[in-house]
Amino acid sequence: MGSASQDTYVLPEATAPSLVLAHPTDTEKHRTWTLNHREWGGALALEEYLKREPYFTTIPLTRDGGMTHWILTDSSWSADRGGNRPVLASCESIRKRVLVASPSDNTVHDGVGHGIGSVFTYPEFRGNRYAARMLNELGPALRKWQSDGRDAVCSALWSDIGKTYYAKKGWAAFPSLHVEFLVSTNHQTGESGGDKVSPITYDNLEPLCQRDEQLLKEKLLHTAQKTSRTSVAFAPDHDTLRWHLYRDDFIASILFKSDPSQSQEPFSRGALAGPQGRRVWALWSRNYYGGGSGSAPADNVDKNTLYILRLVVEPEESSEEGEDENPSEDIHEAFAAVIQAALREASRWHLGKVDLWNPSPTVKKLIDRSGFRHRWVERDEDSIPSMMWYGDEDVRDVEWVANEKYCWC
Ligand SMILES: CC(C)(COP(=O)(O)OP(=O)(O)OC[C@H]1O[C@@H](n2cnc3c(N)ncnc32)[C@H](O)[C@@H]1OP(=O)(O)O)[C@@H](O)C(=O)NCCC(=O)NCCS
């Protein structure tokens, strides 16, 4: 076990039975954020990052206990002694809704899935297997966490350290393909396509999320039948999408506070095109690079990215049934108009590219025929979607449907 006298702590082995998962005090959270600002501060200066992290506990999805902070510490160390008990490793979990369809029945079930983020070990404690120990405790703990007495369906994280570290601990790596559209190579003059799209705002977001969930449930049933595998998706619901948008707003309000040109026309949250029943829409958010330096958006245009959080084709199902069936002309047009809108918005907000994660087979066909210059990227290191499955199936036999950026945390 670890021991402590006054302020001197003897560090325990990572295998010590006295090590436990616990929740950090406010002082400990503050200390952890101060240290991990370099990793996850993006373009925010430390002072702003220290405001953003507690802000998450006030917004949809993560308020009211939706977010949990975890640390690995020694049970013999008191949390009260001036807040200087060592934090051996830390992370967060976010409770999310997941939708599950099994090949053996015709219903989509609602369950709990946990997103895990910010896995971190203080620099002075690295290499001692503390993160490994924390994760080995956390995986089983999340099975029963905030899931109303039932087992959670899964937990997921997005690894920034490659595909093997988390896989060895039970979070299997899933596809990490994205398509990238550079703003600079997809220039169109004028406002071409602008008349065909409507912006998505906070006002029209909720019914689109509801429609998306309805379509996704149909797709899950279809996938489970077609593949004879259990199929799962994170619900692209109003709270989940608003979490991304509120996060984006918080960051942009700081980065653009002294830039009056940006206040004239608000940032659109996405774009929608096509007639009712045959629509295509995308929701997106901005990511400003800065390596925690507090630098200005215009300094890093090449790295700054507009992420398509979710792309919906209404309805996609029939076009995926036949291998040779191609999306109809009106869907092609609507898709092109939406991507064009994303590129325009990216350009206006100092974002050099538009990224879309794991497009479905139908969307791949749309991209290939769209005429937009693009590049396919298989990520090996960053943001690798990784899942631990709490059901009876082997995680490698589970289909993760709509494995897009909106799932990320
Ligand atoms: C990654 C991190 C949490 C590991 O913490 P730790 O307590 O030292 O981890 P452990 O002692 O359990 O494991 C060390 C392992 O992590 C691997 N690792 C650490 N950083 C890595 C990186 N950037 N890329 C790949 N592997 C890495 C080590 O090579 C070692 O591998 P091994 O198990 O094959 O020997 C820690 O280095 C850290 O906080 N890094 C900065 C934040 C970060 O990148 N977090 C992960 C986000 S997904």
The ligand as an SDF file (V2000), in Angstrom:
LIG
                    3D

 48 50  0  0  0  0  0  0  0  0999 V2000
   -0.8080    7.7900  -22.3150 C   0  0  0  0  0  0  0  0  0  0  0  0
   -0.6520    7.9270  -20.7920 C   0  0  0  0  0  0  0  0  0  0  0  0
   -2.0150    8.1360  -20.1500 C   0  0  0  0  0  0  0  0  0  0  0  0
   -0.0290    6.6290  -20.2740 C   0  0  0  0  0  0  0  0  0  0  0  0
    0.0830    6.7550  -18.8910 O   0  0  0  0  0  0  0  0  0  0  0  0
    1.0250    5.7840  -18.0190 P   0  0  0  0  0  0  0  0  0  0  0  0
    0.5050    5.7670  -16.6340 O   0  0  0  0  0  0  0  0  0  0  0  0
    2.4330    6.1290  -18.2500 O   0  0  0  0  0  0  0  0  0  0  0  0
    0.6750    4.4230  -18.7800 O   0  0  0  0  0  0  0  0  0  0  0  0
    1.1360    2.9650  -18.4560 P   0  0  0  0  0  0  0  0  0  0  0  0
    2.3450    2.9740  -17.5550 O   0  0  0  0  0  0  0  0  0  0  0  0
   -0.0710    2.1890  -18.0680 O   0  0  0  0  0  0  0  0  0  0  0  0
    1.5320    2.4640  -19.8860 O   0  0  0  0  0  0  0  0  0  0  0  0
    2.6010    2.9840  -20.5610 C   0  0  0  0  0  0  0  0  0  0  0  0
    2.3690    2.5420  -21.9790 C   0  0  0  0  0  0  0  0  0  0  0  0
    1.7790    3.6400  -22.6860 O   0  0  0  0  0  0  0  0  0  0  0  0
    2.4420    3.7850  -23.8950 C   0  0  0  0  0  0  0  0  0  0  0  0
    2.3440    5.1500  -24.3780 N   0  0  0  0  0  0  0  0  0  0  0  0
    2.4850    6.2960  -23.6650 C   0  0  0  0  0  0  0  0  0  0  0  0
    2.3590    7.3490  -24.4920 N   0  0  0  0  0  0  0  0  0  0  0  0
    2.1240    6.8560  -25.7180 C   0  0  0  0  0  0  0  0  0  0  0  0
    1.9260    7.4420  -27.0020 C   0  0  0  0  0  0  0  0  0  0  0  0
    1.9040    8.7710  -27.1460 N   0  0  0  0  0  0  0  0  0  0  0  0
    1.7290    6.6270  -28.0470 N   0  0  0  0  0  0  0  0  0  0  0  0
    1.7200    5.2770  -27.9150 C   0  0  0  0  0  0  0  0  0  0  0  0
    1.9030    4.6730  -26.7320 N   0  0  0  0  0  0  0  0  0  0  0  0
    2.1250    5.4520  -25.6480 C   0  0  0  0  0  0  0  0  0  0  0  0
    3.8680    3.4070  -23.5090 C   0  0  0  0  0  0  0  0  0  0  0  0
    4.6220    3.1210  -24.6620 O   0  0  0  0  0  0  0  0  0  0  0  0
    3.6370    2.1750  -22.6540 C   0  0  0  0  0  0  0  0  0  0  0  0
    3.3960    1.0720  -23.5160 O   0  0  0  0  0  0  0  0  0  0  0  0
    3.5210   -0.4750  -23.0460 P   0  0  0  0  0  0  0  0  0  0  0  0
    2.3180   -0.7470  -22.1850 O   0  0  0  0  0  0  0  0  0  0  0  0
    3.4570   -1.2430  -24.3270 O   0  0  0  0  0  0  0  0  0  0  0  0
    4.8020   -0.5670  -22.3000 O   0  0  0  0  0  0  0  0  0  0  0  0
    0.3080    9.0990  -20.4390 C   0  0  0  0  0  0  0  0  0  0  0  0
    1.4990    8.9580  -21.1570 O   0  0  0  0  0  0  0  0  0  0  0  0
   -0.2720   10.4750  -20.7300 C   0  0  0  0  0  0  0  0  0  0  0  0
   -0.9660   11.0440  -19.8980 O   0  0  0  0  0  0  0  0  0  0  0  0
    0.0160   11.0110  -21.9260 N   0  0  0  0  0  0  0  0  0  0  0  0
   -0.4870   12.3270  -22.3260 C   0  0  0  0  0  0  0  0  0  0  0  0
   -2.0010   12.3150  -22.5500 C   0  0  0  0  0  0  0  0  0  0  0  0
   -2.4430   11.2450  -23.5140 C   0  0  0  0  0  0  0  0  0  0  0  0
   -1.9300   11.1060  -24.6270 O   0  0  0  0  0  0  0  0  0  0  0  0
   -3.4520   10.4690  -23.0780 N   0  0  0  0  0  0  0  0  0  0  0  0
   -4.0460    9.4250  -23.8750 C   0  0  0  0  0  0  0  0  0  0  0  0
   -5.1910    9.9660  -24.6140 C   0  0  0  0  0  0  0  0  0  0  0  0
   -6.0400    8.7160  -25.5160 S   0  0  0  0  0  0  0  0  0  0  0  0
  1  2  1  0
  2  3  1  0
  2  4  1  0
  2 36  1  0
  4  5  1  0
  5  6  1  0
  6  7  2  0
  6  8  1  0
  6  9  1  0
  9 10  1  0
 10 11  2  0
 10 12  1  0
 10 13  1  0
 13 14  1  0
 14 15  1  0
 15 16  1  0
 15 30  1  0
 16 17  1  0
 17 18  1  0
 17 28  1  0
 18 19  1  0
 18 27  1  0
 19 20  2  0
 20 21  1  0
 21 22  1  0
 21 27  2  0
 22 23  1  0
 22 24  2  0
 24 25  1  0
 25 26  2  0
 26 27  1  0
 28 29  1  0
 28 30  1  0
 30 31  1  0
 31 32  1  0
 32 33  2  0
 32 34  1  0
 32 35  1  0
 36 37  1  0
 36 38  1  0
 38 39  2  0
 38 40  1  0
 40 41  1  0
 41 42  1  0
 42 43  1  0
 43 44  2  0
 43 45  1  0
 45 46  1  0
 46 47  1  0
 47 48  1  0
M  END
$$$$
